[in-house]
Amino acid sequence: MSYYRPIVQTDPAARPEGAQRLAGGWTWFDRLERIERGGDRSLVAPEAVPPAILARLTAPRAAIAGVTVDRPRLMGIVNVTPDSFSDGGRFLAPDAAVAQARALVESGAAILDVGGESTRPGSGVVPAGEEIARTAPVIRALAACGIAAPLSIDTRKADVAREALTCGAGIVNDVAALSYDPEMISLLAGTGAALCLMHAQGDPATMQDAPCYDDVLLDVYDFLAERVARAEAAGIARARIVVDPGIGFGKTVAHNLALLRGLALFHGLGCVVLLGASRKRFIGTLGGGAAAADADRRLPGTIAVTLAAIAQGVQLHRVHDIVELAQAVRLWRATTLGDET
């Protein structure tokens, strides 16, 4: 099997005749890297790519829960947990979580992702009832106050997702990609909710013990391709599926970097691509200094990784620091694309 990674460009003035727009977005390509398992790699022109793959690479992506993705969008994180790796306990009280959510939207979040179970390395399972008690009041309150951004529930459990959808959520962000709870796929097939499928190797409790891949970029791509196909076969349209390579979920620093360098490959799945790298440990490891031990000191690295992903056409970015990231994205678009809106 051959894999095709677009060599993504951003300069509008350099775009030659015949270049292809990537996913209907702000980047383009006129060459691709053809990758074979075993190490063979070569550059090819778009006309050398199988038509079905080229169509998926170039087709404009549908809006996700009403949010258009013709420009980079930010997903604000609302953790209603006592133990999340970065902000655990800060927004556990419903009033604090609602206030934080409103502030994120006012600062530029296009989507809010509410989670009641930490999936940091080493974390255990939270009972569904407890997870519902944490998340449902927040989602219900946000939906009732008419907040502008659609709501996402970050869960791998069908019962939690069902309650969240009833309360007003329109997206299910499943970090287990339908592999944890067998009822999740049938639940989502019967709704119009969007679905995010994230790759993870192993359970959060053990995923960082000894992550191992034959080729992390291709292995993650194949996993997500299989998950998308399974969801589609169950009646969940590809147009409402988002894929996430799962930075930090069963990956070493080297694995994370390989995925970040190869992000453009995932556009070949024909789905919106989401990146969740905000404040992750590898940023502190590579950045050094106080950031190595303190997640709150990883904002500069988060901005760097986010802008690198935007340059590869990644549409959604799940982040903690909305004010700073929104400013960085606006400046990137103005200086790189000449887009000052």
Buried (B, 14 or more C-beta within 10 A) or exposed (E): EBBBBBEBBBEEEEBEEEBBBBBBBBBBBBBBBBBEEEEEEEEEEBEBBEEEBBEBBBBEBBBBBEBEBEBBBBBBBBBBBEBBBBBBEBBBEBEBBBEBBBEBBEBBBBBBBBBBBBBBBEBEEBEBEEBBBBBBBBBBBBBEEEBEBBBBBBBBBBBBBBBBBEBBBBBBBBBBBBBBBEEBBEBBBEBEBBBBBBBBBBBBEEBBEEBEBEBBBBBBBBBBBEBBEBBBEEEBEBBBBBBBBBBBBBBBBEBBBBBBEBBBBBBBBBBBBBBBBBBBBBBBBBBEEEBBEEBEBBBEBBBBBBBBBBBBBBBBBBBBBBEBBBBBBBEBBEEBBEEEE
